Amino acid sequence: MNQVTADSGELIKNHGWRVAFSGMGINLALGILYTWSVISKGIPADWGWSESDKSLPYAVACLVFALVMVPAGRMQDKIGPRIVATIGGILVGIGFLVASTTTTPFIYMIGFGVLAGAGIGFGYASATPPAVKWFPPEKTGLIAGIVVSGFGLASVYAAPLAKWLTVTYGLQIMMKVLGIGFLIVVVTLAQFLKAPHKVLQWIKEYGDIGRIKREAMQKEKALAEGKEVILEKKENYTPGEMLKTVQFYMLWFMYACGAGAGLMIISKLAAIASIQAGIKLGFILVAVLAVGNGGGRILAGMLSDKIGRKPTMFICFVLQAVLIILISQAKAVETATGELQYNILANMVVLAIISALIGANYGANLALFPSITKDYYGLKNFGTNYGLVFTSWGVGGFMLAKLAGDMYDKYQTFNIAYFSASALLILAALMSLFIKPPHHHIEVSED
């Protein structure tokens, strides 16, 4: 369906792919969040930051990003994606510029954590909903995967770029250059975002009018006969109605586990590579993880369209738990002579494969959860509803990223964080077996 004629005679074009790729481009800029491990590794030693200090701006950015998704999603539903995404681009730019003026953790937390985190929330909230609305339900996973893949793929270019700018010009210049660049890119691409015309939305949501009339007649007949009418699924839930379903809280917890585990590794991957595995080119692992992150979103979206969201979630959660246990074993072993000998898991190629798979399983969450939110609660309030679900991403990322930094400062190992994340992933996998779509029942008693 490339175009439709409205009652007014206006020819309505389908801009679905333009909107989808504009959203993907915005996410390619906003995904700078995932290069934090490279940025934090570039913090000079004379700034005096601990590992916990280095975790703070990133953890706050994750939390603010997720919390802002709720009002940003509501704004996107009400006033459209263009203005909201523009606000996001401006905030990200200002946040990076503020961070470029300081050497203290607190101001970095304000600039990168609060301002840039909020900007990422505004931009991200505006990218997926308009794109999904242009396409039929059987393509929901694919389109969501394509749009959010940009966020995951960002580190492919951003990690080496940030590394080069930091080495050549210093951390503060790097933050300034990226801030100006992202402001321009996001604000420009935001102008191409638009929701479909109401006629297209109506056709997509409700299908042919003959089907609607047949269903209405069947319901009227059942009501007249005093029979119980059961609607297998309510089409669109308001945020308040969604919050009254147990499925929301199950999805929220599962998302917090899946996202938090991935964000924990992303935030510390460069440190894991150098401190734990003795590899000095950690930024390469960050870029490799980004490829997996972006690709995993598309593949998981496509797979979930074929075999279902729940089976795909279960596979990703279990596999991620295994991969995190594997990365925990990538370390040196002291020999009889006192030398450090690194095991096969600490090999660059092996660690790169593990990093890519961790990225893919993490990225899958960002395609699966918007898709299942749309499946369960409808399109009408999708921006707000997914914003509420997405708060779990920020809480999970904040808690596990902070846990990793705190545990390393205290015990000089990430093992407690690794095993905690793996246990949560297994619990999420088990929950995915039991969750079912919410049902709306209307009972009509006989007279």
VENNORBEL-V160769 format. One line per field, one symbol per residue. phi: phi as a letter, one per 40 degrees, with the letter a starting at -180 (. if undefined). psi: psi as a letter, one per 40 degrees, with the letter a starting at -180 (. if undefined). A space follows every 10 residues. Layout:
phi: ???
psi: ???
This chain:
phi: .cabbcdcgc cbccbdcccc cccccccccc cddccdcccc cccccccgcc ccccccdccc ccccdcccdc ccccccccbg ccccccddcc cccccccccc cbbbdccccc cccccccccc ccccccccdc ccccbcdcbd cccdcccccd cccdcdcccc ccccccccbh cccdcccccc ccdccccccd cccaccddcc cccccbgccc cccccccccc cccccgccbb cdaccbbcdc cccccccdcc cccccccccc cccccdcbcc cdccccbgbc bcccccccdc ccdccccccc ccccccbhcc ccdddccccc cccccccccc acbccccgcc bccccccdcc cccccccccc ccdddccccc ccccccbgcd bddcccdccc dcdccccccc ccdccccccc bfacdccdcc cccccccccc cccbcbdcbb bbbbccc
psi: gdiihideeh hhihfddddd dddddddddd eddeeddddd dehideefhi dddddddddd dddddddddd ddddddddei dddddddddd ddddddddde eieidddddd cddddddddd dddddedddd ddeeiideed dddddddedd ddededdddd ddddddddei dddddddddd dddddddddd eehiiiiddd dddddeaidd dddddddddd ddddefihhh hdhhdhhidd ddeeiddddd dddddddddd dddddddedd ddddddefhe fddddddddd dddddddddd ddddddeidd dddddddddd ddddddddeg iihhideeih hhideeiddd dddddddddd dddddedddd ddddddeidd fdddddddde dddddddddd dddddddddd efiedddddd dddddddddd dddeiiiiih hhhhii.
